């Protein structure tokens, strides 16, 4: 089967990156975590005092700093996953902090930030054989992707997943704190002016509230197999 582009959009903590990584390994595709790219820019802004304690962003300074910000991915041969690098520093762990999570949605609303990140994403995925997950992949970055998924899950399940993720990395918060963070991010992601989170008209909904990782993977692999069967029938 010719290589395709797979676009995965959806809310926070719906397992977008989990299914994307699993698909990438099974299909031998490249995986691009677009959310990590915005998190890296947010981390840069936090480290350089461009976001204050009240979450106010110095937009002008951040826009000027974009030319100094390099975000890319490098494959870790031991963990078998691609990790996020900010100006040649591995920041995969640092970008997953609650502080970054609290600010990334606002950073991602800045037009110039999105413009630069989208350009990088399109360049990375121009040769197909790629899986991207984020908020506007199927609607903006690759609107002609052959397969588009929109992932969702019950809010309680999402909050517990994110809480478990933080705990596994030695970051401890209450379930209520995590819920508030997710609710805030959902609102900001769906109400921003610059390419808000919406379901593409031709996206297939994957509600994984009651599905484990293996079931999700098999669901998507069947979609891909059915696509091939349809093409063969038409041909």
N, C-alpha and C positions, 0 to 999 in steps of 0.2 A: 504494500500500500504506500502511495506517495506520502511524504511527510506533510503534516498539517500544523496549523496553529491552534492551540487550545487556550481559550480565555476563560478564567475563573474569577467571577466577582462574587461579592457577598458581604455580610456583616462580620464584625470582629468576632473572633473565637468560634467560628463555624467550621474550622478545620480545613480552610482553603489551602494553606501551605502543606498540611499533612497529605491531602489527596494529591496535590500537585507534585510533591516529592516522590510519592509512591508511583504515580503515573510516569514521571520522568525516568525512574529506574527501570520500570517494566518496559517502556517503549524506547529506552535509550535516547531520550530527548533532553534538551537543555531546560533548566528551570530558572525562571527569573522571578524573584520575590520583590515585586514592585513596592509593596508596603515597606520593606526594609530600606529601600532607597530613600523614601520620605523620612523614615526614622533616622537614617544617617544624617540627613540635612538638619533634622531637628536636634540631634545630638551635637552637631557642630555649632548650631545656634546657642544651645544651652552652655556649652563649654566656653564660648566666646562672649558671654554676657549679652547676647542679642534677644534674650527672653527674660523678663524680670519675674519676681516672685508672684505677681498677680497675673501671669501668663500673657502679658503685653509683649508683642513682638516688634522689634525695630525693623520694620519691613525694608526701609531704604538701605540700611546697613547690610541686611541679609542678602538683598538683591545684588548689592555691590560685591559681596563675598562669594557669590555663586561661581565666579571664575576661578576661585581658589579651592572649590570643593570638587573632589573627584570621588565618585562612587562606582565600585565595581564588585564583581564576585570572583572568588577563587575556590576551586574544588579541593576539598580536604580529602586526601587519599585514605586517611584512617577512618574518618566518620562517614565517608562516602556521600557527603552533601556539600553544596556550595555555600560558602560563608561570605558575609558582607564585609567589605573593606572601605574605610573612609580615609582618603589620602594615604593609602598603603598600610593602614593600621587595621587589624582585625577587630571589628567592633560588634561582632555577632551577639555577644553577651550584653554589652552596654546598651544597645539599641532596644533591648527588650524590657527595660526598667519601667516602673510606673511613671516616673517623671517624664520620660519620653512619650509614653502612651497618653499622658495628660495634655501634651502639647502638639503632637504630630498632626492632628486633624486641622488645627489652625494654620500650621505651617503649610500644609498641603493645599490650602485655599489660595495661596499667593500665586498669582498668574505666572510670574517669571520662574518660580520654583517648578510648577507643573510643566511649563513649557520645556524647561531643560530636562526634567526627568522623562517626560514622554518622548522627547527626541532620542534620549539614550535607550529607552525601552524599544522603540521602533528599530533602531540600529541593531540592537542585540537580537531582535527576532526577525530580521528581514529575510533570512534564509529558510524560515519555517523549521519544523522539527523542534518546536519550542512550546513550553507551557508557562503562562504568566498568570499570576493571581494578584488581585487588588480590588479597586473600587470602580474603575472606569475602563477596564480592559476591553470588554466586549462592546461598549458604547462609544469609546473614544480612541483608545490606543490602537486596537485592531478590530475595527467594526466589521471587517470581512473575514474574521476568523471562522474556520470551518466548523468548529465546535465551541459553543458557548455554554457555560454553566453558571447558574446563580445559586449560591449556597445560603442556607438559612438553618436555624435550629431554635428550639425553645429557649427563651431568655434565661431561665434558671439553669438549664444545662450549659449554656454558653458561659455564664458567670462561674459555674463550678469548674469548668474546663480551664478558664483563665486563672482561677485561684490555684488550681493544681499546678499549672505551668509556672506560676510565680514561686510557689512553695518548692518545686523541684530545683529551682535556681537559687534557693536561699533567700527569697524575697517574701516577706510575710505581711499579709493584709487581711482584713475581715472580708467576708462575703459581701457585706453591704458596700464596702468601699469599692470592690470590684464591680458590683452592679451599677453603682453611680458612674464609674468611669466608662463602662460600656454604653450606658444610656446617653451619656454626654457625647461620646464618639458617634453613636448612631445618629443623633440629632445633627451634629455638625457635618457628618458625611453626607447625609441626605438633604441638607438645607443649604449647602455651600453653592455659590453662584458658578464656580468653575468646575464643570463636569461632576455634578453630584452623583452619589451612589443611586443608581436605578437599574432595574432589570431590563436588559436588552429584549426587544420584542421576540427575537428568535432564540433566546436563551432557554435552556432546560433547567427547571428548578430541582435542586437536590436538597431536600430537607433531611438532615442526618441526625435528627433528635434521637431516633431509635435504631440507628445503624452503626455498626462497628466499622473499623478501618477496612477490613477485608470486604465487607458488604458494599461499601462505597466504591472501592476499587473495581470490584466486579461489575457494579452498575455502570460505571463510566466506560470500562472496557467493552461492555456489551453495546453501548451506544456507538462506540468507534467501529466495532465489528458490523453493526447494522448499517452504518454509513457506507462501509465498503461493499456490503451485499447489495445495497440500493444502487450504488454506482455501477456494479457489475451487471445488475439486471437491466439498467438503462442502456448500458453500453451494448 
